[in-house]
């Protein structure tokens, strides 16, 4: 087994319940960890024997482009797609953070962290 990490994916998106969030959007930072078997790819040195991090990034980017009221919804969509499209992934964890949220205070970020394993799907 092993883990593949995508750290600090930076995207701009329009998530939130407030009208201003729909119009002006926010900066987001996403961290992703997938648990998968890396034994075959470690030996073969072939991309086809692993989970391509370019494909993982594409899932994150596509799901972040779909507007949601809650970060929980975005996080779950990311996790569900990863498990659906990558059968060798046994577990995935994602943290979605909104930078400088419009909450009337000096807060660097708000975030949710979700985890989904294949046995719970």
N, C-alpha and C positions, 0 to 999 in steps of 0.2 A: 504494500500500500504506500501511498504518498499523498502529498498535497500540492496543488497548483495555486499560486497566489497572483492576484491582480490587485495591486495596491494603488490607492489614490487616483482612481480614474476620475478625471475632471470633466464635467459636462454642465451645460446650461439647460434648464428645463423650467416648466411652468406648473409645478405641483402646488397644491394648497387649497384651502377653503375660502380664502379672501379674494375679492375681486381684483385687487392690485396684483396678486400673485399670478393671476391669469394673464394680466397685461404685461407686466414687467419681468416676470420670471426671477430666477435665482441661480446662483452657482451651487453645484452639488459636487460632493466627493464620495465615491463609492469604493468600498473594499470588498473583494470577493475571494473566497477560499473554497476550492473543491477537493474532496477526498476521492481518490481514484487509484486504480492499480497501475503503478508506473514500472512494474517489473519488465514487461515486454519491451516498452520503449527504451528503457535503460540499456537493454541488451541489443536491440535491433537498430537503434538510432534513426527510426522512421517516424515521421509525423503521423502516419496512419495508425500507429500503435499507441497513441496518447490522445488526450483531450487538447485540441488546438486552442491556445489562449486567444488567438485572433477571433475564433468563433465565439468564445466566451465574451470577449469585449463587444462583439457585434450584438449579442443578446442583451447585454446591459444597455448599450446605446439605444437599441430599438425600443426596449421597454421604457426607458427614461423619456423617450420622445412622445409616449402616449400619456396624456394628461391624467392625473389622479388627484383626488382631494387629499388622500393620506399616503404618507411614505410607506406604511405597512402594506398597502395595496401594491405599490411599485415593487417592493422587496419580494413579496410573494409571487408576483408575475415572473420576476427574474428567476427565482428558484424553481418554479414549476417548469419553465421552458428549459432550463439547464437539465433537469432530471428527465424531461421528455425527449430532448434531442441528443442527450449523451448517456446512453445506457450503462457505460462503465463507471459513471459517477455514483458513488454510494451515499454521499452527503455533500451539501453545499451550504455555505454561510455567507450572508451578504449584510453589509452595513451601508445604509444610505443616509448621508448627512447633508442637510441644507445649511449652507453658510450664510451668516448674517440674517437670520430669520426676522421677519417683520412682526415682532412680538412686543414692541414698546419698551425694550430694555437692551442693554449692552450684552448680547449673547453671541459668542463666536459661531456656534452651530447647534442645531437640534438634529438628532439622529435616531434611527431605529436599526436594530440588528435582529435578523431572523435566520433561522436554521431549519433545513428540511432534509430528512434522510429518506432514502428510497423505501425503507420499510414503513414509513409513516404516510406514504402516498397511496 
